[in-house]
């Protein structure tokens, strides 16, 4: 179950590009709070405090946004925008949520045992980094564990194979492939080349005239 993390924000009016740049230079990140049927609320927040909170509570955590008003805003991270080259955070959007109503969230997949698969000489092919779950915001975990340490070539994990906390369900097609294990591509190519060489040799022998 998610604990609610408190974040102090500074509510602000929509600002010019120059004002936004100054905010970032001062160590703040511009952001907005999205709410159904109403205009978004603009704010700024200390970037270091935000990073620390997300590191501790996860991208799918519940955050209590406090701006000095009597009642804080319960919200979840909807989007983080990054600079194209430096990958620095440029903007964050929170979505207001009701703690008693179901919603959806993209939950990170935590792959456990990746090193064991690679040490065995196999290749792990990832198809998904997150899975979309539906449930109460307070039931969302920070991540879903996927244990792959004993997997061998031919094994795979689909959304249906995930062990989800009680009260949560996966959105969309549960047959979607999350990851699979295979032999390294180089090894597969070598086997294919050997098989092709054997076929060529056999064909040559069959075509060769018999000695009198």
Phi, psi and omega in degrees: 000140180282135170268150180275125179260136181272136177227128177273125179238160177245110180293140184215163173278163177300134188247163176285168179299322180293323179292322178295317179298321179294322177303313181295321178296330180276003177091015180251155177244127175287148180206176177213154177247119181269137179217140184298131174074003181225162179293149177292150179258124180271144179206173171228156182212148178295124186298318182297319180294321179294315179301316181298317181295317181291325177297322182279325188250350178086160181292338181261011181289165175262133183238134176264104184274116186245126183232015182101346177285160185297320184247118179289164178266121172279128186209162175234154179291127177258322183201142170238126179263139183242153171291139187298326184261307185279342183063019175289146177295134180246329184196147177231140177241127174257151176246124176297140180227156171261131182287352181247005179239143180290147176213183178242154178207146175272114184258129179297148175261125182259106183279118180251125178100013180303319182297324179297319179295315181292323179296329179284356178090014181258168180246131179258121183252110181272133176249336183223140177257336180223164175228138181273121181244154175242139178166189176286141180306326182287348181263351183289129176278166177288335178196161174250124181282138174234111184269121184239004190302331183255012181282148179231168181309132183102339178284150177210162178234128176250173179301324181296338182278348184291141175267102185265147175299153180302136178095353181249147176224154180274140177273147175083196184287119181281355176274359181300137181280128177268311179200164177213163179242137180217170172290152177304146183301320180300317181295319180297318180296321180297317179298317180296319179295320179296318180296319179295321179295320179295319179296319179296317180297318180296319180295322179295318180296320181292326183279340183290136179290146180286140180288137180279000000 
